[in-house]
Amino acid sequence: MSGNSTDVIVIGGGTGGYSTALRAAHLGLDVALIERDLVGGTCLHRGCVPSKAMLHAAELVDGVSEARERWGVKATLDGVDWGALVATRDDIVSRNHKGVEGQLVEAGVTVVRGTATLAGAREVDVTTTARGDATAHGAGQRWTARRGLVLATGSRPRTLPGLDPAGAHIVTSDDALFAPGLPHSVLVLGGGAIGVEYASFHRSMGAEVTLVEAAGRLLPLEDEDTSRHLTRALKKRGITVLTGARLLDAHRVGPGVEARVQPARGDAATLAAERLLVAVGRVPVTDGLGLGAAGLTTDARGYLPPARWDAFETAASGIHVVGDLLPPPSLGLAHASFAEGLVVAETLAGLAPRPVDYAAVPRVTYSSPQTASVGLSEAEARAAGYEVRANVMPLTATAKGMVHGQGGMGKVVAERGGEGRVLGVHLVGPHVSEMIAESQLAVAWDASPADIAQHIHPHPTLSEAVGETFLTLAGRGLHQHA
């Protein structure tokens, strides 16, 4: 292969990869971004963006029912034009994709269409892929990175033994949005954020939904109060929730799927649905990357742990890793990947960026109702040895919460004592994804409830429920008392 040399090589054009490339280029480095599929990765093309577009459409459908049943608005829903909905979703994805590509061009990043394989510490061989352009610059060549190599190859959906996601009846989260039409019934396997979002979407679109989670509660990584409030709301919407249940087997039967599920107690049950959606997590993609050529190996879970978390540098000097290849405490979230990309790019440019503080990275589930959190749960805070005080305020204790009528809560977990820090904030309710930023700052800046309580929250809003929890913990409760 003929060769090219550049300052930085980024393998993978998802959120972590393209954010690294853009920031490095803005800092004056020559950057080559190697992508075998589409720039933007899973988040833009199969995950975050298209799914949130669909969930917005689901919110509009729910609004018609609420208008009629709760507000006396004589509204009817004639149906959902699936083709029109898909066209709008795809237009949003396409415009975002063109925007990212345009930003890369403007920044001077060389985008190489092909598959990358490590050939040494900072050497990469690039071959063309089916989607690649055989005449594209750099394809079929060896590339050398003068300053650093960044691995950002992302993840794919995890499956279970015996399951073969294929066609329209058994699908993964990557394919669910693109399966033909709307099913009349759905069995969602996995009660994490992805599974809950898809269960919520399909229920809004009129499907009978059963949500199965092996752990004892939905969103098992979130605060227990979050799980409790969300589960109550989903059941109220007519979603069947089975926790502490595991899939025994599943197979095609006629126009749908039958699955045997073992509940926490009692005998196994056979559940039938038109579609089985497998949402049991994601696994890192390192197949064919040739990590051994650089002396690198993954851990038992398939992650590529960094030797230096402050710069995300691996055991091989000059090779960095971002995004879904990172093990916990990285969160596998797009906005965390952006932050990781910035840190790596600035490190390669000779700067000294502040390390990513994962405790201050917000987590959101875009179901109906939504959940949002940042920092430690109450159980995590106690396990870490903190003397904890926690306060919960139902959103329906506020006028705006009553207006929305979806229930939910605001919960603050803090250290005991007058100046004890805010350790975590947990929200359930409508639009709480837009409310969590304030709490992110409180956690990141080690604020106390009293620090936040001195700031006035507007009335009537949902955010004043959060403000009231801080007021109460600061000993200044107005509508609520400790």
C-alpha positions as CSV (number, residue, x, y, z in Angstrom):
1,M,0.0,0.0,0.0
2,S,1.1,3.6,-0.7
3,G,1.2,5.8,2.3
4,N,-0.1,9.0,3.8
5,S,1.0,10.8,6.9
6,T,-1.1,13.1,9.1
7,D,-1.1,14.4,12.7
8,V,-4.1,12.6,13.9
9,I,-6.0,9.5,12.7
10,V,-9.5,8.9,14.0
11,I,-11.0,5.5,13.3
12,G,-14.8,5.8,13.5
13,G,-17.0,8.7,12.6
14,G,-19.7,8.5,15.4
15,T,-20.1,11.1,18.0
16,G,-16.8,10.4,19.8
17,G,-14.9,10.2,16.5
18,Y,-16.1,13.2,14.7
19,S,-16.0,15.4,17.8
20,T,-12.3,14.4,18.2
21,A,-11.7,15.2,14.6
22,L,-13.4,18.6,14.6
23,R,-11.8,19.8,17.8
24,A,-8.3,18.6,16.7
25,A,-8.7,20.3,13.3
26,H,-9.9,23.5,15.0
27,L,-6.7,23.4,17.0
28,G,-4.6,23.4,13.9
29,L,-3.8,19.7,13.5
30,D,-4.1,17.7,10.3
31,V,-6.7,15.1,10.8
32,A,-7.8,12.0,8.9
33,L,-11.2,10.5,9.8
34,I,-11.7,6.9,8.6
35,E,-15.3,5.7,8.5
36,R,-16.6,2.6,6.8
37,D,-20.3,3.6,6.9
38,L,-21.9,7.0,7.4
39,V,-20.4,9.8,9.5
40,G,-22.5,10.4,12.5
41,G,-22.6,6.7,13.6
42,T,-25.3,4.9,15.5
43,C,-26.5,8.0,17.4
44,L,-27.3,10.0,14.2
45,H,-28.5,7.2,11.9
46,R,-30.0,4.4,14.1
47,G,-30.3,5.7,17.6
48,C,-30.5,9.0,19.4
49,V,-31.7,11.3,16.6
50,P,-34.2,9.1,14.7
51,S,-35.6,7.6,17.9
52,K,-36.2,11.0,19.5
53,A,-37.9,12.2,16.3
54,M,-40.3,9.2,16.5
55,L,-40.9,9.8,20.2
56,H,-41.8,13.4,19.4
57,A,-44.4,12.0,17.0
58,A,-45.6,9.7,19.7
59,E,-46.0,12.7,22.1
60,L,-48.2,14.4,19.5
61,V,-50.4,11.3,19.3
62,D,-50.7,11.2,23.1
63,G,-51.6,14.9,23.0
64,V,-54.7,14.1,20.9
65,S,-55.9,11.6,23.4
66,E,-55.2,13.9,26.3
67,A,-57.0,16.8,24.6
68,R,-60.1,14.7,24.1
69,E,-60.2,12.8,27.4
70,R,-58.9,15.4,29.8
71,W,-59.6,18.8,28.4
72,G,-62.8,18.5,26.5
73,V,-61.2,19.2,23.1
74,K,-63.3,17.3,20.6
75,A,-60.2,15.9,18.8
76,T,-60.0,12.6,17.0
77,L,-57.1,10.7,15.6
78,D,-57.8,9.3,12.1
79,G,-54.6,7.2,12.1
80,V,-50.9,7.5,11.6
81,D,-49.5,7.9,8.1
82,W,-46.4,5.8,8.6
83,G,-44.8,6.8,5.3
84,A,-45.1,10.5,6.2
85,L,-43.8,10.0,9.7
86,V,-40.8,8.1,8.3
87,A,-40.2,10.7,5.7
88,T,-40.0,13.5,8.4
89,R,-37.7,11.4,10.5
90,D,-35.4,10.6,7.6
91,D,-35.3,14.3,6.6
92,I,-34.2,15.3,10.1
93,V,-31.5,12.6,10.0
94,S,-30.4,13.6,6.5
95,R,-30.1,17.3,7.4
96,N,-28.1,16.5,10.5
97,H,-25.8,14.2,8.5
98,K,-25.2,16.8,5.9
99,G,-24.5,19.3,8.6
100,V,-21.8,17.1,10.2
101,E,-20.2,16.3,6.8
102,G,-20.2,20.1,6.0
103,Q,-18.5,20.9,9.4
104,L,-15.8,18.3,8.7
105,V,-15.1,19.8,5.3
106,E,-15.1,23.3,6.6
107,A,-12.7,22.3,9.4
108,G,-10.3,20.7,6.9
109,V,-10.7,17.1,8.1
110,T,-9.8,14.5,5.5
111,V,-12.7,11.9,5.5
112,V,-11.5,8.5,4.2
113,R,-14.3,6.1,3.2
114,G,-13.1,2.6,4.1
115,T,-12.3,0.0,6.8
116,A,-9.3,0.6,9.0
117,T,-7.0,-2.1,10.4
118,L,-4.1,-1.4,12.7
119,A,-0.7,-2.2,11.2
120,G,1.4,-1.0,14.1
121,A,1.5,1.5,16.9
122,R,0.4,4.4,14.8
123,E,-0.1,2.9,11.4
124,V,-3.4,2.0,9.8
125,D,-4.2,0.1,6.6
126,V,-7.4,1.3,4.9
127,T,-9.4,-0.9,2.5
128,T,-12.6,0.1,0.7
129,T,-16.0,-1.1,1.8
130,A,-19.2,-1.7,-0.1
131,R,-20.3,1.8,0.9
132,G,-16.9,3.3,0.2
133,D,-15.7,5.0,-2.9
134,A,-12.8,3.1,-4.5
135,T,-11.4,6.4,-5.8
136,A,-11.7,8.2,-2.5
137,H,-8.6,9.9,-1.2
138,G,-6.7,7.5,1.1
139,A,-8.6,4.4,0.4
140,G,-6.4,1.3,-0.2
141,Q,-3.5,3.0,1.4
142,R,-1.5,2.9,4.6
143,W,-1.8,5.9,7.0
144,T,0.6,7.0,9.7
145,A,-0.3,9.3,12.6
146,R,2.5,11.6,13.7
147,R,0.9,12.6,17.0
148,G,-1.8,10.1,17.8
149,L,-4.3,7.5,16.8
150,V,-7.9,7.6,18.1
151,L,-10.1,4.5,18.3
152,A,-13.9,5.3,18.1
153,T,-15.5,2.3,16.5
154,G,-18.6,2.3,18.6
155,S,-20.9,-0.5,19.5
156,R,-23.7,-2.8,18.3
157,P,-26.8,-4.2,19.9
158,R,-26.3,-7.2,22.2
159,T,-28.4,-10.3,21.6
160,L,-29.1,-13.4,23.6
161,P,-28.2,-17.0,22.8
162,G,-30.8,-18.6,20.6
163,L,-32.2,-15.3,19.3
164,D,-31.7,-14.4,15.7
165,P,-32.8,-10.9,15.1
166,A,-33.8,-10.8,11.5
167,G,-36.7,-9.6,9.4
168,A,-39.7,-7.7,10.8
169,H,-40.6,-10.0,13.7
170,I,-37.4,-10.2,15.9
171,V,-35.5,-7.0,15.8
172,T,-32.8,-5.1,17.7
173,S,-32.9,-1.5,18.8
174,D,-30.8,-0.7,15.7
175,D,-33.5,-2.1,13.4
176,A,-36.7,-1.4,15.3
177,L,-37.2,2.1,13.8
178,F,-36.8,0.7,10.3
179,A,-39.0,-2.4,10.6
180,P,-42.0,-2.0,8.2
181,G,-45.1,-0.4,9.6
182,L,-46.5,-0.3,13.1
183,P,-47.1,-3.6,14.9
184,H,-50.3,-4.3,16.8
185,S,-48.4,-5.9,19.7
186,V,-44.8,-5.7,20.9
187,L,-42.8,-7.7,23.4
188,V,-39.8,-5.6,24.5
189,L,-37.0,-7.5,26.1
190,G,-34.9,-5.2,28.3
191,G,-36.1,-2.5,30.8
192,G,-33.1,-0.2,30.5
193,A,-33.4,3.2,28.8
194,I,-33.6,1.9,25.2
195,G,-36.2,-0.7,26.1
196,V,-38.3,1.7,28.0
197,E,-38.2,4.3,25.2
198,Y,-39.3,1.7,22.6
199,A,-42.1,0.4,24.9
200,S,-43.3,4.0,25.4
201,F,-43.3,4.7,21.6
202,H,-45.2,1.7,20.6
203,R,-47.8,2.1,23.3
204,S,-48.4,5.7,22.1
205,M,-48.9,4.3,18.6
206,G,-51.6,2.0,19.9
207,A,-49.7,-1.3,20.3
208,E,-50.3,-3.7,23.1
209,V,-46.9,-3.7,24.9
210,T,-45.3,-6.1,27.4
211,L,-41.9,-5.0,28.9
212,V,-39.7,-7.7,30.3
213,E,-36.7,-6.9,32.5
214,A,-34.5,-9.5,34.2
215,A,-33.5,-7.2,37.1
216,G,-35.9,-6.5,39.9
217,R,-37.0,-3.1,38.6
218,L,-37.0,-1.0,35.4
219,L,-34.0,1.3,34.9
220,P,-32.0,-0.7,37.4
221,L,-29.0,1.7,37.2
222,E,-31.2,4.6,38.3
223,D,-32.5,5.6,41.7
224,E,-35.1,3.3,43.1
225,D,-37.6,6.2,43.4
226,T,-37.1,6.9,39.7
227,S,-37.9,3.2,38.9
228,R,-40.9,3.2,41.1
229,H,-42.5,6.4,39.7
230,L,-41.7,5.4,36.1
231,T,-43.1,1.9,36.5
232,R,-46.3,3.3,38.0
233,A,-46.7,5.7,35.1
234,L,-46.1,3.1,32.4
235,K,-48.6,0.7,33.9
236,K,-51.1,3.5,34.1
237,R,-50.6,3.9,30.3
238,G,-51.5,0.3,29.8
239,I,-48.0,-1.2,29.4
240,T,-47.6,-4.6,31.1
241,V,-44.3,-4.6,33.1
242,L,-42.7,-7.8,34.1
243,T,-39.6,-7.4,36.3
244,G,-37.4,-10.1,37.7
245,A,-38.3,-12.1,34.6
246,R,-36.0,-13.8,32.1
247,L,-36.5,-15.0,28.5
248,L,-36.3,-18.8,28.2
249,D,-36.7,-19.0,24.4
250,A,-38.5,-17.4,21.5
251,H,-39.5,-18.5,18.0
252,R,-41.5,-17.4,15.0
253,V,-45.2,-18.6,15.0
254,G,-47.3,-17.6,12.0
255,P,-47.3,-13.8,11.6
256,G,-45.6,-13.1,14.9
257,V,-43.4,-14.4,17.8
258,E,-44.0,-16.6,20.8
259,A,-41.7,-16.3,23.8
260,R,-41.5,-18.3,27.0
261,V,-40.7,-16.0,30.0
262,Q,-39.9,-17.2,33.5
263,P,-41.3,-14.6,36.0
264,A,-39.8,-14.0,39.4
265,R,-42.4,-16.2,40.9
266,G,-44.6,-19.0,39.5
267,D,-44.5,-21.0,36.3
268,A,-43.1,-19.9,33.0
269,A,-45.6,-18.1,30.7
270,T,-45.9,-18.1,26.9
271,L,-46.3,-14.6,25.5
272,A,-47.3,-13.9,21.9
273,A,-46.7,-10.7,20.0
274,E,-46.4,-9.5,16.5
275,R,-42.8,-8.2,17.2
276,L,-40.1,-9.0,19.7
277,L,-37.7,-6.1,20.3
278,V,-34.4,-7.1,21.8
279,A,-33.0,-4.2,23.9
280,V,-30.6,-5.8,26.3
281,G,-27.7,-3.5,25.9
282,R,-24.8,-3.0,23.5
283,V,-21.3,-4.4,23.0
284,P,-18.1,-2.7,21.7
285,V,-17.2,-3.2,18.1
286,T,-13.5,-4.2,17.7
287,D,-13.9,-7.0,15.1
288,G,-11.2,-6.8,12.5
289,L,-9.6,-3.7,14.0
290,G,-6.3,-5.5,14.5
291,L,-5.6,-4.4,18.1
292,G,-2.9,-7.0,18.4
293,A,-0.7,-5.2,15.9
294,A,-0.4,-2.4,18.4
295,G,0.0,-4.7,21.4
296,L,-3.6,-4.0,22.6
297,T,-6.2,-6.4,23.9
298,T,-9.8,-5.9,25.1
299,D,-11.0,-6.9,28.6
300,A,-13.4,-9.8,29.2
301,R,-16.4,-7.7,28.3
302,G,-14.9,-6.5,25.1
303,Y,-14.0,-3.0,26.2
304,L,-10.6,-1.3,25.6
305,P,-9.6,0.1,29.0
306,P,-7.4,3.2,29.0
307,A,-4.2,3.2,31.0
308,R,-4.7,7.0,31.5
309,W,-8.3,8.1,32.1
310,D,-7.3,11.7,32.1
311,A,-6.4,11.5,28.4
312,F,-8.1,8.2,27.5
313,E,-4.7,6.9,26.4
314,T,-4.3,3.1,26.1
315,A,-1.4,1.0,27.2
316,A,0.0,1.7,23.7
317,S,1.5,5.2,23.8
318,G,-0.2,7.6,21.4
319,I,-3.3,5.5,20.9
320,H,-6.4,6.9,22.5
321,V,-9.9,5.5,22.8
322,V,-13.3,7.3,23.1
323,G,-17.0,6.4,23.1
324,D,-18.6,3.0,23.4
325,L,-15.2,1.2,23.5
326,L,-14.6,2.6,27.0
327,P,-15.7,0.6,30.0
328,P,-17.5,2.1,33.0
329,P,-17.3,4.7,34.5
330,S,-17.8,5.9,30.9
331,L,-21.5,5.9,30.2
332,G,-21.9,5.0,26.5
333,L,-23.8,8.2,25.9
334,A,-23.4,10.5,23.0
335,H,-22.9,13.6,25.1
336,A,-20.2,11.8,27.1
337,S,-18.5,10.8,23.9
338,F,-18.4,14.5,22.8
339,A,-16.7,15.4,26.0
340,E,-14.2,12.5,25.6
341,G,-13.4,13.6,22.1
342,L,-12.7,17.1,23.2
343,V,-10.3,15.9,25.9
344,V,-8.4,13.6,23.5
345,A,-8.1,16.3,20.8
346,E,-6.9,18.9,23.2
347,T,-4.4,16.4,24.7
348,L,-3.0,15.7,21.2
349,A,-2.7,19.4,20.6
350,G,-0.5,19.8,23.7
351,L,-3.1,21.4,26.0
352,A,-4.0,20.2,29.5
353,P,-7.8,19.7,29.5
354,R,-9.8,18.9,32.6
355,P,-10.7,15.2,32.8
356,V,-14.3,14.1,32.2
357,D,-16.3,14.0,35.5
358,Y,-18.7,11.1,34.9
359,A,-20.5,11.8,38.1
360,A,-21.7,15.1,36.6
361,V,-22.8,13.6,33.2
362,P,-26.6,13.7,33.0
363,R,-28.6,10.6,32.0
364,V,-31.9,10.8,30.3
365,T,-34.6,8.3,29.2
366,Y,-37.0,9.9,26.7
367,S,-40.1,7.8,27.5
368,S,-43.4,9.2,28.4
369,P,-43.0,10.3,31.1
370,Q,-39.3,11.1,30.8
371,T,-36.6,10.4,33.4
372,A,-33.4,12.5,34.0
373,S,-30.7,12.2,36.6
374,V,-27.2,13.3,37.5
375,G,-24.9,12.1,40.2
376,L,-25.4,9.4,42.8
377,S,-28.6,7.6,43.6
378,E,-29.6,7.5,47.3
379,A,-28.4,3.9,47.5
380,E,-25.1,4.6,45.8
381,A,-24.5,7.6,48.1
382,R,-25.1,5.5,51.2
383,A,-22.9,2.7,49.8
384,A,-20.1,5.2,49.3
385,G,-20.1,6.1,53.0
386,Y,-22.0,9.4,52.8
387,E,-24.3,10.5,55.6
388,V,-27.3,11.2,53.4
389,R,-30.4,13.3,53.5
390,A,-32.9,13.0,50.6
391,N,-36.0,14.8,49.7
392,V,-38.7,13.9,47.2
393,M,-41.4,16.3,45.9
394,P,-44.2,15.0,43.6
395,L,-44.6,17.1,40.5
396,T,-48.3,17.0,41.1
397,A,-47.7,19.1,44.2
398,T,-47.1,22.0,41.8
399,A,-49.7,23.8,39.7
400,K,-47.8,23.0,36.5
401,G,-47.4,19.4,37.4
402,M,-51.2,19.2,37.8
403,V,-51.6,20.8,34.4
404,H,-49.5,18.1,32.7
405,G,-51.1,15.4,34.8
406,Q,-48.4,12.8,34.2
407,G,-47.3,12.4,37.8
408,G,-43.5,12.2,38.4
409,M,-41.2,13.7,41.0
410,G,-38.1,15.7,41.8
411,K,-35.6,14.1,44.2
412,V,-32.4,15.5,45.7
413,V,-29.8,13.5,47.4
414,A,-27.4,15.5,49.6
415,E,-24.9,15.2,52.4
416,R,-26.1,15.9,55.9
417,G,-25.1,19.2,57.4
418,G,-25.8,22.8,56.5
419,E,-23.2,22.9,53.8
420,G,-23.5,19.3,52.7
421,R,-23.0,18.9,48.9
422,V,-25.7,17.9,46.4
423,L,-24.7,14.3,45.5
424,G,-27.5,13.5,43.0
425,V,-30.7,14.7,41.5
426,H,-33.4,12.5,40.0
427,L,-36.4,13.6,38.0
428,V,-39.4,11.8,36.5
429,G,-42.0,13.7,34.5
430,P,-42.8,15.6,31.3
431,H,-39.9,17.3,29.6
432,V,-37.5,16.7,32.5
433,S,-34.7,16.1,29.9
434,E,-34.8,19.9,29.6
435,M,-34.6,20.5,33.3
436,I,-31.6,18.4,34.3
437,A,-28.9,21.0,33.2
438,E,-29.4,23.1,36.4
439,S,-28.8,20.0,38.6
440,Q,-25.8,19.0,36.5
441,L,-24.2,22.3,37.5
442,A,-25.2,21.8,41.2
443,V,-23.5,18.4,41.3
444,A,-20.4,19.4,39.2
445,W,-19.8,22.5,41.3
446,D,-20.2,20.8,44.6
447,A,-23.1,23.2,45.5
448,S,-25.1,22.7,48.7
449,P,-29.0,22.8,48.7
450,A,-28.7,26.2,50.4
451,D,-26.6,27.5,47.4
452,I,-29.4,26.5,45.0
453,A,-32.2,27.6,47.3
454,Q,-31.2,31.2,47.1
455,H,-32.0,31.3,43.4
456,I,-35.6,31.9,42.4
457,H,-37.4,29.4,40.2
458,P,-40.2,30.7,37.9
459,H,-43.8,30.0,38.8
460,P,-45.8,28.1,37.5
461,T,-43.2,25.7,36.1
462,L,-42.2,22.1,36.6
463,S,-38.7,23.3,37.6
464,E,-40.1,24.9,40.8
465,A,-40.6,21.4,42.1
466,V,-36.9,20.9,42.0
467,G,-36.3,24.4,43.5
468,E,-38.7,23.5,46.3
469,T,-36.8,20.3,47.1
470,F,-33.6,22.4,47.5
471,L,-35.5,24.9,49.7
472,T,-36.8,22.2,52.0
473,L,-33.3,20.7,52.4
474,A,-32.0,24.1,53.2
475,G,-34.6,24.5,55.9
476,R,-36.6,27.1,54.0
477,G,-39.5,25.0,52.7
478,L,-42.5,26.9,51.5
479,H,-45.1,24.3,50.4
480,Q,-43.2,21.4,51.8
481,H,-41.5,20.8,55.1
482,A,-38.7,18.5,56.1
